[in-house]
């Protein structure tokens, strides 16, 4: 089950990245709301650009997470089958 454990560890690190990025997006969206209220157009566009970039990165991380989940399931099934035969 060593490979399985390694995959789970990697996926936990990916989950940490997901959670961090989601909180950063939320923080930037709060700033975006304040800038809208203050009519700070130049700063608003900058923050909106950052939010767009973070959302793209978040999507990439989500795809990585999904692929890791598939690897974990596949590894668990193959290692689990081997351990039940042993």
C-alpha positions as CSV (number, residue, x, y, z in Angstrom):
1,X,0.0,0.0,0.0
2,X,3.1,2.3,-0.2
3,X,2.1,3.7,-3.6
4,X,-1.4,4.3,-2.3
5,X,-0.1,6.2,0.7
6,X,2.1,8.3,-1.5
7,X,-0.8,9.2,-3.8
8,X,-3.0,10.1,-0.8
9,X,-0.3,12.4,0.5
10,X,0.0,14.1,-2.8
11,X,-3.7,14.6,-3.0
12,X,-3.8,16.1,0.4
13,X,-1.2,18.6,-0.7
14,X,-3.3,19.4,-3.7
15,X,-6.3,19.9,-1.5
16,X,-4.4,22.4,0.6
17,X,-3.6,24.3,-2.6
18,X,-7.3,24.2,-3.6
19,X,-8.4,25.5,-0.2
20,X,-5.8,28.3,-0.2
21,X,-6.6,29.4,-3.7
22,X,-10.3,29.4,-2.9
23,X,-9.8,31.6,0.1
24,X,-7.6,34.0,-1.9
25,X,-10.3,34.3,-4.6
26,X,-12.9,35.0,-1.9
27,X,-10.6,37.7,-0.4
28,X,-10.1,39.3,-3.8
29,X,-13.8,39.3,-4.5
30,X,-14.3,41.2,-1.2
31,X,-11.8,43.7,-2.3
32,X,-13.5,43.8,-5.7
33,X,-16.8,44.7,-4.0
34,X,-15.2,47.5,-2.0
35,X,-13.5,48.9,-5.2
36,X,-16.9,48.9,-7.0
37,X,-18.4,50.8,-4.1
38,X,-15.5,53.3,-4.2
39,X,-15.7,53.6,-8.0
40,X,-11.9,52.8,-8.3
41,X,-12.0,51.6,-11.9
42,X,-8.3,51.2,-12.5
43,X,-7.8,49.1,-9.3
44,X,-10.9,47.2,-10.0
45,X,-9.7,46.0,-13.4
46,X,-6.4,44.9,-11.8
47,X,-8.2,42.9,-9.1
48,X,-10.6,41.4,-11.6
49,X,-7.6,40.3,-13.7
50,X,-6.1,38.6,-10.6
51,X,-9.4,36.9,-9.9
52,X,-9.6,35.6,-13.4
53,X,-6.0,34.2,-13.3
54,X,-6.7,32.5,-9.9
55,X,-9.9,30.9,-11.2
56,X,-8.0,29.5,-14.1
57,X,-5.3,28.1,-11.7
58,X,-8.1,26.8,-9.5
59,X,-9.6,24.9,-12.5
60,X,-6.1,23.4,-13.3
61,X,-5.7,22.3,-9.7
62,X,-9.2,20.8,-9.7
63,X,-8.4,18.7,-12.8
64,X,-5.2,17.6,-11.1
65,X,-7.2,16.6,-8.0
66,X,-9.6,14.6,-10.1
67,X,-6.8,12.8,-11.9
68,X,-5.2,12.0,-8.5
69,X,-8.5,10.6,-7.2
70,X,-8.6,8.3,-10.2
71,X,-5.0,7.2,-9.6
72,X,-5.8,6.6,-5.9
73,X,-8.8,4.4,-6.7
74,X,-6.9,2.5,-9.4
75,X,-4.0,1.9,-7.0
76,X,-6.2,0.9,-4.1
77,X,-8.0,-1.6,-6.3
78,X,-4.8,-3.1,-7.6
79,X,-2.9,-3.1,-4.3
80,X,-6.0,-4.2,-2.4
81,X,-6.5,-7.1,-4.8
82,X,-2.8,-8.1,-4.4
83,X,-3.0,-8.0,-0.6
84,X,-6.1,-10.1,-0.5
85,X,-4.4,-12.7,-2.7
86,X,-1.3,-12.8,-0.5
